[in-house]
Amino acid sequence: MIRPKHNGQIGLGATLRVDRGIGCIRLPAEPEGVGLAGRWRERSFQGFQQTGRRWGVPETWPGERRDGAVNRSRTLLTKAAARGAVLLLLVCTPSALGAQESFDVLLRNARVMDGTGNPWFRADVALRGDRIAAIGELSDVRAAVELDLTGLYLAPGFIDSHSHAGGGLGSVELSQARPLLAQGITTVLVNPDGGGPVDLAAQRSDLLDHGLGVNAGQMVPHGSVRREVLGTEARAPDPEELDRMRALVREGMEEGAFGLSSGTFYSPGSFAENSELVELGRVVAEYGGAYQSHIRDESDYTVGVLAAVEEVIEVAREAQIPGVVTHVKALGPPVWGFSLAIANRVERAREVGIEVYADQYPYIASATGLSSALVPRWAEEGGRASLMVRLDRTDTAERIREEMAENLARRGGADRIQFRRFPEDPGIEGRTLADVALDGELDPISATIELLRQGSPSIVSFNMDEDDVRLLMAKPWTMTASDGGLVPMGEGVPHPRNYGTFPRKIRQYVLEEGTIDLSFAIRSMTSLPASVYRIRERGLVREGMIADIVVFDLERLQDPASFTDPHRLAEGVVHLFVNGEAAVLDGQFTGALAGEVLRR
C-alpha cells in the first residue's frame, strides 16, 4: 500500500490506495490514428502543479466529457486530487494493465452503521458505479481508490424529508448544496408545507439545469394546488373544482412525486376542510405516496394541537396512506407538556393499523413568516391586498390587533421573536421584535403592523420546551428533518437548522445528553424516511443499494451554526458519496454534481 505523507489539512485517518497493475487508471479508447496515452503524457506535467504536498489536476481527463459519463472511477480520482485528497496517480501502458480493478472505491476498516438501528459492525465496503457492490472482509480485493476509515463511522447518506432547499438547488450559485453536504445529507424532499410549484415537470427541469449536489424528491404541494383552483378564497371547492384539484395532484404523482404535502396552518391551506385532504389523499394512495402535513394548529390558535394531529390520522386512515405530522412540536407555553398526549394519539393510531409518523428538527425555536405567526387567518383571505384593506378599516383593524396580541402571547412574547430576513430593512435582521418596537417607540403589535405594510418579514420564534423535544425525539416513529432552506452565505440571519440539523442531533442528543443512542439517531435519518416515503434502494448500507454514503468522525461531528451566527458549515463529515461519486473527500468539497431528481 502506498501511504504518502500529507499536510495538516487532511490528517483524518484516511489514505488513498492505488496499486500498480491493479489500481491503474484506464485511459479512454484512442481514436484511430491518435496516440491518446501519448497526448496525456505530453499534457500531464502541464496539468499537474505541485503546491507543497497537494496536487492540482485538469478539470477533465483528455477525451472525457464533463458530465463524467465516460468513466466514473477516473472522475472520482480527478475530483479527489483536485480537492486535496492524497493521491498517487499511475498512468499505465497497455502492457501494465494485467488485471482489471474489481471496484471503483474500497472503504476499509469502517464502523458500519447500516441504518437499521443495529449497533455498528466493522467491515469493508466496496462501491462499483453508483452501487454498493460488496460488504465484509475484503482484504483480498483491490479498487481504483481505497480509503482507510479506521476510527470513522460509515452510514447511509442522510435523508432530509422536509426541506425548503428546492429554490436554492435550482440556482447555479447554490446547486452544489454545500451546507447540506456538510451535514451528511445526500437526499432531500422538497415542496413541504403545501408550498412550491404545481408543475413538477418544470421544477424537475429547473433542478437539473445546473446539476445537483444532492438528490431531490418532490412532493405535490396542496396549498399551491388549492390556490391554482380557488385562489385564496375561504370556502370549500364545488365538485368540479375538487375534480380539478384531483387532476393536478394526479399529474404531480404521475411525474414521480413521493406524496402530498399540506400546510393547513397557512393560507390558503387553512381554508380547506380535512375532508378535502382525504379526497386528495385517495389520489395519492393510487400511486403509493404519503401525506405530510404542517398541521392546522401546533398550539391553541384554533382547533388545538391534539385535534390537528387527529386530522393527519384521519387522512391516513381514510385514504389508506402513511401520514406524517411534520416538524412535530408543542408550540408555546399554553401547550408545553402536550408532547405526551401527541405521542399517545400517534401510538393509539398505530396500534389499530393506521400508518402514522412524525418528523422533527432538534431545536427549541421554529421559523416562519411574521404574518403567519401573528395575523389571524380570516384576515388573510383574499391575499395581502385584502389584509391591508382590513387593517385600514376601523371595524376590522381592532379585531385583528386583539387577535394578534393573543397570538404573540401564545409564542411567549415579543422578546421570543427574532427577525431572520427582511430585505426592506436588513438592519432588523438578527434583532428581536421587542428591540425593534422599543427603538420605534411602538408597542409590539403596532411595530408588527408597520413592518407588514413594508413587506413580509420572516422570523425565528423561540417557542418550544426541551422536555417536549426530547420526548418526541425518542419515539421510533419520529424522523429527523431540517425544515431548513438553502440560502446564500451571509444572507440574513436564518435559522441554524439550515446548516446544522443532522450533526446537532447527534452531538447534543446522543453524545452530550444521551436522550437517544447513535444507532437510533442514524435510523431516524436514513432507513426510516426511506421506508415512510418508499424511497427505493436508499437508506441502508446493503449490497446492491445505491451508494449514498456518509463517513464521519464522531469526535469532530458538530454544528457551529448558532441563532446569532448561523452561516457556519457543519464539521466532522470526512467523506460523502452521492450515487457513488465523491462529493466530499477528506473534508473537502469535490465540486461533484452527482445528484438526481428521484421518482417514486
C-alpha positions as CSV (number, residue, x, y, z in Angstrom):
1,M,0.0,0.0,0.0
2,I,1.2,3.5,-0.8
3,R,0.7,5.9,2.1
4,P,2.2,9.2,1.1
5,K,2.7,11.9,3.7
6,H,0.3,14.7,3.6
7,N,-0.2,18.2,5.1
8,G,-2.0,19.0,8.3
9,Q,-5.2,19.9,6.5
10,I,-6.1,16.3,5.9
11,G,-4.9,14.2,8.9
12,L,-8.3,12.4,9.4
13,G,-7.0,8.9,9.2
14,A,-7.9,8.3,5.5
15,T,-5.5,7.3,2.9
16,L,-5.9,6.6,-0.8
17,R,-4.5,3.3,-2.2
18,V,-3.5,2.9,-5.8
19,D,-1.8,-0.4,-6.7
20,R,0.4,-0.8,-9.8
21,G,-1.2,-3.0,-12.4
22,I,-4.5,-3.3,-10.4
23,G,-5.5,0.2,-9.4
24,C,-4.2,1.8,-12.6
25,I,-6.1,4.4,-14.5
26,R,-7.5,3.2,-17.8
27,L,-7.5,5.9,-20.4
28,P,-10.4,6.1,-22.8
29,A,-10.2,4.3,-26.1
30,E,-7.9,6.1,-28.6
31,P,-9.5,7.5,-31.8
32,E,-8.0,5.9,-34.8
33,G,-4.6,7.4,-35.7
34,V,-4.4,9.4,-32.4
35,G,-2.0,8.5,-29.6
36,L,-4.2,9.4,-26.7
37,A,-1.9,8.0,-24.0
38,G,0.9,9.9,-25.6
39,R,-1.1,13.1,-25.6
40,W,-1.8,12.5,-21.9
41,R,1.8,12.1,-21.1
42,E,2.6,15.3,-23.0
43,R,0.0,17.2,-21.0
44,S,0.5,15.5,-17.7
45,F,3.2,17.8,-16.4
46,Q,1.4,20.8,-17.7
47,G,-1.8,19.8,-16.0
48,F,-0.3,18.9,-12.6
49,Q,1.1,21.5,-10.3
50,Q,2.7,20.6,-7.0
51,T,1.9,23.1,-4.2
52,G,3.5,21.9,-1.0
53,R,2.3,18.3,-0.9
54,R,-1.0,18.9,-2.7
55,W,-1.7,18.3,-6.4
56,G,-3.9,20.1,-8.9
57,V,-5.3,18.2,-11.9
58,P,-7.1,19.2,-15.1
59,E,-10.9,19.6,-14.8
60,T,-11.4,16.6,-17.1
61,W,-9.3,13.8,-18.4
62,P,-8.3,14.0,-22.1
63,G,-11.2,12.8,-24.2
64,E,-13.6,12.7,-21.2
65,R,-16.9,14.5,-21.2
66,R,-17.5,17.0,-18.4
67,D,-20.6,15.1,-17.3
68,G,-18.3,12.3,-16.1
69,A,-20.2,9.7,-18.0
70,V,-17.2,8.1,-19.7
71,N,-15.6,6.6,-16.6
72,R,-16.8,7.2,-13.0
73,S,-13.7,5.9,-11.4
74,R,-11.5,8.3,-13.4
75,T,-13.8,11.1,-12.4
76,L,-13.6,10.1,-8.7
77,L,-9.8,10.3,-8.9
78,T,-9.8,13.6,-10.7
79,K,-12.1,15.1,-8.1
80,A,-10.2,13.7,-5.2
81,A,-6.9,15.1,-6.3
82,A,-8.4,18.4,-7.3
83,R,-9.8,18.9,-3.8
84,G,-6.7,18.0,-1.9
85,A,-7.0,14.2,-1.3
86,V,-3.7,12.4,-1.1
87,L,-3.3,10.6,-4.4
88,L,-0.6,8.8,-6.3
89,L,-1.6,8.5,-10.0
90,L,-0.2,5.8,-12.2
91,V,-0.9,6.1,-15.9
92,C,-0.3,2.6,-17.3
93,T,0.7,1.5,-20.7
94,P,-1.3,-1.5,-22.2
95,S,1.4,-3.9,-21.0
96,A,1.0,-2.8,-17.4
97,L,-2.8,-3.5,-17.4
98,G,-2.7,-7.1,-16.4
99,A,-5.7,-7.1,-14.2
100,Q,-8.9,-5.2,-14.1
101,E,-9.8,-3.4,-10.8
102,S,-12.6,-5.1,-9.1
103,F,-14.2,-2.0,-7.7
104,D,-14.1,1.8,-8.1
105,V,-13.9,2.6,-4.4
106,L,-13.0,0.4,-1.4
107,L,-13.7,1.8,2.0
108,R,-11.7,-0.2,4.5
109,N,-12.0,-0.8,8.3
110,A,-15.2,1.2,8.7
111,R,-17.5,1.1,11.7
112,V,-20.6,0.4,9.6
113,M,-24.0,1.7,10.9
114,D,-26.3,0.2,8.3
115,G,-29.3,2.3,9.0
116,T,-31.5,-0.5,10.5
117,G,-30.9,0.7,14.1
118,N,-28.5,-2.1,14.9
119,P,-25.1,-1.3,16.5
120,W,-22.1,-0.7,14.3
121,F,-20.1,-3.5,12.9
122,R,-16.6,-3.4,11.4
123,A,-16.4,-4.1,7.7
124,D,-15.0,-3.0,4.3
125,V,-17.5,-1.5,1.9
126,A,-16.8,-1.6,-1.9
127,L,-18.5,0.6,-4.5
128,R,-18.9,0.0,-8.2
129,G,-20.5,2.7,-10.3
130,D,-23.5,4.0,-8.3
131,R,-24.0,0.8,-6.2
132,I,-22.7,-0.7,-3.1
133,A,-21.1,-3.8,-4.5
134,A,-19.7,-5.7,-1.5
135,I,-19.6,-5.5,2.3
136,G,-17.5,-7.6,4.5
137,E,-13.8,-8.6,5.0
138,L,-12.4,-7.6,1.6
139,S,-8.6,-7.7,2.3
140,D,-8.0,-9.7,-0.9
141,V,-9.7,-7.3,-3.3
142,R,-8.4,-4.1,-4.8
143,A,-10.0,-0.9,-6.1
144,A,-9.0,2.2,-8.1
145,V,-9.4,4.2,-4.9
146,E,-9.0,2.8,-1.4
147,L,-9.7,4.8,1.8
148,D,-8.7,3.6,5.3
149,L,-11.6,4.5,7.6
150,T,-10.1,3.3,10.8
151,G,-11.8,5.1,13.7
152,L,-14.5,6.5,11.4
153,Y,-18.2,5.7,11.1
154,L,-19.9,4.8,7.8
155,A,-23.7,5.2,7.4
156,P,-26.2,5.6,4.6
157,G,-26.4,9.2,3.4
158,F,-28.9,11.2,5.4
159,I,-32.3,11.9,4.0
160,D,-33.9,15.2,4.8
161,S,-37.6,14.5,4.4
162,H,-38.8,18.2,4.9
163,S,-36.6,20.6,3.1
164,H,-37.1,24.1,1.7
165,A,-34.0,23.9,-0.4
166,G,-35.8,23.4,-3.7
167,G,-35.4,27.1,-4.8
168,G,-31.8,27.2,-3.9
169,L,-31.0,23.9,-5.6
170,G,-32.5,25.3,-8.8
171,S,-29.9,28.2,-8.9
172,V,-26.4,28.0,-10.3
173,E,-25.0,29.5,-7.1
174,L,-26.4,27.0,-4.7
175,S,-26.9,23.9,-6.7
176,Q,-23.8,22.2,-5.2
177,A,-25.7,22.3,-1.9
178,R,-22.6,22.6,0.3
179,P,-24.5,23.4,3.6
180,L,-26.4,20.1,3.0
181,L,-23.4,18.0,2.1
182,A,-21.5,19.3,5.1
183,Q,-24.2,17.7,7.3
184,G,-24.0,14.4,5.5
185,I,-27.3,14.9,3.6
186,T,-27.5,13.1,0.2
187,T,-31.3,13.3,-0.4
188,V,-33.9,16.0,0.3
189,L,-37.7,16.0,-0.2
190,V,-38.8,19.5,-1.4
191,N,-42.1,21.3,-1.6
192,P,-43.1,20.9,2.0
193,D,-45.9,22.7,4.0
194,G,-48.2,22.7,0.9
195,G,-45.9,25.2,-0.9
196,G,-43.9,25.0,-4.1
197,P,-44.7,24.8,-7.8
198,V,-47.7,22.8,-9.1
199,D,-45.8,22.0,-12.3
200,L,-43.4,19.3,-11.1
201,A,-42.1,18.6,-14.6
202,A,-40.9,22.2,-14.9
203,Q,-39.4,22.1,-11.4
204,R,-37.5,18.9,-12.3
205,S,-36.1,20.7,-15.3
206,D,-35.0,23.7,-13.2
207,L,-33.4,21.5,-10.6
208,L,-31.4,19.6,-13.3
209,D,-30.5,22.7,-15.2
210,H,-27.3,23.4,-13.3
211,G,-26.7,20.0,-11.9
212,L,-27.4,18.9,-8.3
213,G,-25.1,18.3,-5.4
214,V,-27.7,16.1,-3.7
215,N,-30.7,14.0,-4.8
216,A,-34.1,15.7,-4.7
217,G,-37.5,14.1,-4.4
218,Q,-40.7,16.1,-5.0
219,M,-43.9,16.4,-3.1
220,V,-47.2,17.7,-4.6
221,P,-48.0,21.0,-2.6
222,H,-51.6,21.1,-1.6
223,G,-51.6,24.9,-0.9
224,S,-50.4,25.6,-4.4
225,V,-52.9,23.2,-5.9
226,R,-55.7,24.9,-4.0
227,R,-54.5,28.4,-5.0
228,E,-54.4,27.3,-8.6
229,V,-58.1,26.4,-8.5
230,L,-59.6,28.6,-5.8
231,G,-57.1,31.4,-5.3
232,T,-57.3,32.5,-1.6
233,E,-61.0,32.1,-1.1
234,A,-62.0,30.7,2.3
235,R,-64.5,28.1,1.1
236,A,-64.8,24.5,0.1
237,P,-64.4,23.6,-3.6
238,D,-67.5,22.6,-5.5
239,P,-67.4,19.1,-7.2
240,E,-66.0,20.4,-10.4
241,E,-63.2,22.3,-8.6
242,L,-62.4,19.3,-6.5
243,D,-62.0,17.3,-9.6
244,R,-59.6,19.9,-11.0
245,M,-57.6,19.6,-7.7
246,R,-57.6,15.8,-8.0
247,A,-56.3,16.1,-11.6
248,L,-53.5,18.4,-10.5
249,V,-52.5,16.0,-7.7
250,R,-52.6,13.1,-10.2
251,E,-50.4,15.0,-12.6
252,G,-47.8,15.5,-9.9
253,M,-47.9,11.9,-8.8
254,E,-47.5,10.8,-12.5
255,E,-44.4,13.0,-12.5
256,G,-42.9,10.8,-9.7
257,A,-43.9,12.7,-6.6
258,F,-43.5,10.9,-3.3
259,G,-46.7,12.2,-1.9
260,L,-48.9,15.2,-0.9
261,S,-47.7,18.0,1.4
262,S,-50.1,20.4,3.1
263,G,-49.8,23.4,5.3
264,T,-53.2,23.7,6.9
265,F,-51.7,26.3,9.3
266,Y,-51.1,28.6,6.4
267,S,-53.3,30.5,3.9
268,P,-54.8,29.2,1.6
269,G,-54.4,25.6,3.0
270,S,-56.0,26.7,6.2
271,F,-59.3,27.3,4.3
272,A,-59.5,23.6,3.5
273,E,-61.7,21.2,5.4
274,N,-60.0,18.0,6.3
275,S,-62.4,16.1,4.0
276,E,-60.7,17.9,1.1
277,L,-57.3,16.4,2.1
278,V,-58.9,13.0,2.5
279,E,-60.2,13.1,-1.1
280,L,-56.8,14.2,-2.5
281,G,-55.1,11.6,-0.3
282,R,-57.1,9.0,-2.1
283,V,-55.5,10.0,-5.4
284,V,-52.0,9.8,-3.7
285,A,-52.9,6.3,-2.5
286,E,-53.3,5.1,-6.1
287,Y,-49.5,5.7,-6.5
288,G,-48.3,4.5,-3.2
289,G,-47.5,8.0,-1.9
290,A,-47.6,9.5,1.6
291,Y,-49.3,12.5,3.2
292,Q,-47.1,15.1,5.1
293,S,-48.7,18.0,6.9
294,H,-47.8,21.1,8.8
295,I,-50.8,20.7,10.9
296,R,-53.6,23.2,11.3
297,D,-52.6,24.1,14.9
298,E,-49.4,23.4,16.8
299,S,-50.6,25.3,19.8
300,D,-54.1,26.5,20.7
301,Y,-54.7,29.0,17.9
302,T,-57.8,27.4,16.5
303,V,-58.7,23.7,16.8
304,G,-55.7,22.9,19.2
305,V,-52.7,20.8,18.6
306,L,-54.3,17.5,19.5
307,A,-57.2,17.9,17.2
308,A,-54.8,18.9,14.5
309,V,-52.8,15.7,15.0
310,E,-56.1,13.8,14.7
311,E,-56.7,15.4,11.3
312,V,-53.5,13.7,10.0
313,I,-54.5,10.4,11.5
314,E,-57.9,10.8,9.8
315,V,-56.3,11.3,6.3
316,A,-54.0,8.4,6.9
317,R,-56.9,6.1,7.9
318,E,-59.5,7.2,5.3
319,A,-57.1,7.4,2.4
320,Q,-55.0,4.4,3.4
321,I,-51.7,6.2,3.1
322,P,-48.8,6.9,5.5
323,G,-49.5,10.2,7.4
324,V,-46.7,12.4,8.7
325,V,-47.1,15.1,11.4
326,T,-44.2,17.2,10.1
327,H,-41.9,19.2,12.4
328,V,-43.9,17.9,15.3
329,K,-43.9,20.2,18.3
330,A,-45.9,21.7,21.2
331,L,-45.7,25.4,20.3
332,G,-45.8,28.0,23.0
333,P,-46.3,28.0,26.8
334,P,-50.0,27.2,26.7
335,V,-49.3,23.7,25.3
336,W,-45.9,22.9,26.8
337,G,-46.1,19.4,28.1
338,F,-48.6,18.2,25.4
339,S,-45.9,16.1,23.8
340,L,-47.0,13.0,25.8
341,A,-50.6,13.5,24.6
342,I,-49.4,13.9,21.0
343,A,-47.4,10.7,21.2
344,N,-50.3,8.8,22.8
345,R,-52.5,9.7,19.8
346,V,-49.9,8.6,17.3
347,E,-49.3,5.3,19.1
348,R,-53.0,4.5,19.5
349,A,-53.5,5.0,15.8
350,R,-50.5,2.8,15.0
351,E,-51.9,0.1,17.4
352,V,-55.0,-0.2,15.3
353,G,-53.1,-0.4,12.0
354,I,-53.0,3.3,10.9
355,E,-49.6,4.2,9.5
356,V,-48.7,7.5,11.2
357,Y,-45.3,9.1,11.8
358,A,-43.7,12.4,12.7
359,D,-40.5,14.3,11.8
360,Q,-38.7,16.8,13.9
361,Y,-35.7,19.2,14.0
362,P,-33.6,19.3,17.1
363,Y,-34.1,22.9,18.2
364,I,-36.4,24.8,20.6
365,A,-37.1,27.5,18.0
366,S,-39.2,27.4,14.8
367,A,-39.1,29.7,11.8
368,T,-41.9,31.1,9.8
369,G,-43.3,34.4,8.5
370,L,-44.2,37.2,10.9
371,S,-47.7,37.4,9.3
372,S,-48.2,33.6,9.6
373,A,-47.2,33.7,13.2
374,L,-49.4,36.6,14.4
375,V,-52.1,37.6,11.9
376,P,-55.4,35.6,12.1
377,R,-56.2,33.6,9.0
378,W,-59.6,35.2,8.4
379,A,-57.8,38.5,7.9
380,E,-55.6,36.9,5.1
381,E,-58.5,35.8,2.9
382,G,-58.0,37.4,-0.5
383,G,-54.3,37.8,0.0
384,R,-52.0,40.7,1.1
385,A,-54.0,43.5,-0.5
386,S,-57.2,42.4,1.3
387,L,-55.2,42.3,4.6
388,M,-54.1,45.9,4.1
389,V,-57.6,47.0,3.4
390,R,-58.8,45.3,6.7
391,L,-56.0,47.0,8.6
392,D,-57.2,50.4,7.3
393,R,-60.8,49.8,8.3
394,T,-61.6,50.7,11.9
395,D,-64.1,47.9,12.4
396,T,-61.7,45.1,11.4
397,A,-58.4,46.7,12.5
398,E,-59.2,46.5,16.2
399,R,-60.3,42.9,15.9
400,I,-57.0,42.0,14.1
401,R,-54.9,43.8,16.7
402,E,-56.6,41.9,19.5
403,E,-56.1,38.5,17.9
404,M,-52.5,39.4,17.0
405,A,-51.8,40.2,20.7
406,E,-53.3,36.8,21.7
407,N,-51.1,35.0,19.1
408,L,-48.0,36.9,20.3
409,A,-48.7,35.7,23.8
410,R,-49.0,32.1,22.5
411,R,-45.4,32.4,21.3
412,G,-44.1,33.7,24.5
413,G,-43.9,37.5,23.8
414,A,-42.0,39.9,21.6
415,D,-38.6,39.0,23.0
416,R,-39.0,35.5,21.6
417,I,-39.5,36.7,18.0
418,Q,-36.2,37.2,16.2
419,F,-36.1,38.6,12.6
420,R,-34.2,36.4,10.2
421,R,-34.8,38.1,6.8
422,F,-36.3,41.5,5.8
423,P,-34.9,42.9,2.6
424,E,-36.8,46.1,3.0
425,D,-34.8,46.8,6.2
426,P,-31.9,44.4,6.7
427,G,-30.9,46.3,9.8
428,I,-33.5,44.5,11.9
429,E,-32.2,41.0,10.9
430,G,-31.0,39.2,14.0
431,R,-32.9,41.5,16.4
432,T,-36.0,40.8,18.4
433,L,-39.4,42.2,17.8
434,A,-39.2,43.7,21.3
435,D,-36.0,45.6,20.4
436,V,-37.4,46.9,17.1
437,A,-40.6,48.0,18.8
438,L,-38.7,49.8,21.5
439,D,-36.5,51.6,19.0
440,G,-39.5,52.8,17.2
441,E,-41.3,53.8,20.4
442,L,-44.1,51.5,19.5
443,D,-45.9,48.6,21.1
444,P,-45.0,45.2,19.5
445,I,-48.4,44.9,17.7
446,S,-48.1,48.4,16.2
447,A,-44.5,47.7,15.2
448,T,-45.6,44.4,13.5
449,I,-48.3,46.2,11.5
450,E,-45.8,48.8,10.3
451,L,-43.4,46.1,9.2
452,L,-46.2,44.2,7.4
453,R,-47.1,47.3,5.5
454,Q,-43.5,47.5,4.2
455,G,-43.1,43.8,3.3
456,S,-43.1,40.3,4.6
457,P,-40.5,39.8,7.4
458,S,-39.5,36.2,8.2
459,I,-38.7,35.2,11.8
460,V,-37.3,32.7,14.2
461,S,-39.7,32.0,17.1
462,F,-38.3,30.6,20.4
463,N,-41.4,28.7,21.4
464,M,-40.6,25.1,22.5
465,D,-39.7,23.3,25.7
466,E,-36.7,21.0,25.7
467,D,-38.6,18.2,27.5
468,D,-41.2,18.1,24.7
469,V,-38.4,18.0,22.1
470,R,-36.7,15.1,23.9
471,L,-39.9,13.0,24.4
472,L,-40.9,13.2,20.8
473,M,-37.4,12.6,19.5
474,A,-37.1,9.3,21.4
475,K,-40.1,7.8,19.6
476,P,-39.3,5.1,17.0
477,W,-41.7,6.7,14.5
478,T,-40.0,10.2,14.6
479,M,-37.7,11.0,11.6
480,T,-35.1,13.7,11.5
481,A,-35.9,16.6,9.1
482,S,-34.5,20.1,9.0
483,D,-37.3,22.3,7.7
484,G,-34.4,24.3,6.6
485,G,-33.7,26.3,3.4
486,L,-30.7,26.9,1.2
487,V,-29.7,30.5,1.0
488,P,-26.5,32.4,0.0
489,M,-23.8,32.5,2.7
490,G,-24.2,35.7,4.6
491,E,-27.8,36.5,3.5
492,G,-29.9,37.4,6.5
493,V,-29.8,35.7,9.9
494,P,-31.5,32.4,9.2
495,H,-32.4,29.5,11.5
496,P,-29.2,27.5,12.1
497,R,-31.2,24.3,11.1
498,N,-30.2,25.3,7.5
499,Y,-26.6,24.3,8.5
500,G,-26.6,22.1,11.5
501,T,-29.7,19.9,12.0
502,F,-28.2,16.4,11.5
503,P,-24.9,16.9,13.3
504,R,-26.7,18.7,16.1
505,K,-29.0,15.8,16.8
506,I,-26.0,13.5,17.2
507,R,-23.8,15.9,19.1
508,Q,-26.3,17.2,21.6
509,Y,-28.9,14.5,22.0
510,V,-26.7,11.4,21.5
511,L,-23.2,12.4,22.8
512,E,-23.9,15.1,25.3
513,E,-27.3,14.3,26.7
514,G,-27.8,10.6,25.9
515,T,-31.5,11.2,25.0
516,I,-31.1,8.6,22.2
517,D,-28.3,6.4,21.1
518,L,-26.3,6.7,17.9
519,S,-27.9,3.8,16.0
520,F,-31.4,5.1,16.8
521,A,-30.4,8.6,15.6
522,I,-28.9,7.2,12.3
523,R,-32.0,5.1,11.7
524,S,-34.2,8.3,12.1
525,M,-32.1,9.9,9.3
526,T,-31.9,7.0,6.9
527,S,-34.0,3.9,6.7
528,L,-37.0,5.4,8.5
529,P,-37.6,8.2,6.0
530,A,-36.7,5.9,3.1
531,S,-39.4,3.4,4.3
532,V,-42.1,6.0,5.1
533,Y,-41.8,7.7,1.7
534,R,-41.0,4.5,-0.2
535,I,-37.7,5.9,-1.5
536,R,-36.3,2.8,-3.2
537,E,-32.8,1.5,-2.9
538,R,-31.6,4.1,-0.4
539,G,-31.4,4.4,3.3
540,L,-29.5,1.3,4.1
541,V,-25.9,0.1,3.7
542,R,-26.6,-3.2,1.8
543,E,-25.2,-4.8,-1.2
544,G,-27.0,-3.7,-4.4
545,M,-28.3,-0.5,-2.8
546,I,-27.5,3.0,-4.2
547,A,-24.1,4.2,-3.0
548,D,-25.3,7.2,-1.0
549,I,-22.8,7.0,1.9
550,V,-21.6,9.4,4.6
551,V,-18.4,8.8,6.5
552,F,-18.0,10.9,9.7
553,D,-15.6,11.4,12.6
554,L,-17.9,11.1,15.6
555,E,-15.5,13.1,17.8
556,R,-15.4,16.0,15.4
557,L,-19.0,16.0,14.3
558,Q,-20.7,19.3,15.4
559,D,-22.8,22.2,14.4
560,P,-21.1,25.6,14.9
561,A,-24.1,27.4,13.5
562,S,-26.0,29.4,16.1
563,F,-29.0,31.7,16.2
564,T,-26.9,34.8,16.1
565,D,-24.1,33.4,13.8
566,P,-25.9,30.9,11.6
567,H,-23.8,30.9,8.4
568,R,-21.3,28.3,9.5
569,L,-20.9,24.9,7.9
570,A,-21.2,21.7,10.0
571,E,-18.0,19.9,10.8
572,G,-17.0,16.2,11.0
573,V,-18.1,14.7,7.7
574,V,-14.9,13.2,6.2
575,H,-16.2,11.6,3.0
576,L,-19.6,11.7,1.3
577,F,-20.7,9.8,-1.8
578,V,-23.8,10.7,-3.8
579,N,-24.8,8.0,-6.2
580,G,-21.3,6.5,-5.9
581,E,-19.5,9.7,-6.7
582,A,-17.4,11.6,-4.1
583,A,-19.0,14.9,-3.1
584,V,-16.7,15.3,-0.1
585,L,-13.2,13.7,0.3
586,D,-11.0,14.3,3.3
587,G,-13.4,17.0,4.5
588,Q,-13.1,18.9,1.2
589,F,-15.9,19.5,-1.3
590,T,-15.0,18.0,-4.7
591,G,-17.5,20.1,-6.7
592,A,-19.2,16.9,-8.0
593,L,-22.8,17.3,-9.1
594,A,-23.9,13.7,-9.0
595,G,-27.4,14.3,-7.6
596,E,-30.6,13.2,-9.4
597,V,-34.2,14.2,-9.2
598,L,-35.7,11.0,-7.9
599,R,-39.0,9.4,-8.9
600,R,-41.2,7.5,-6.6
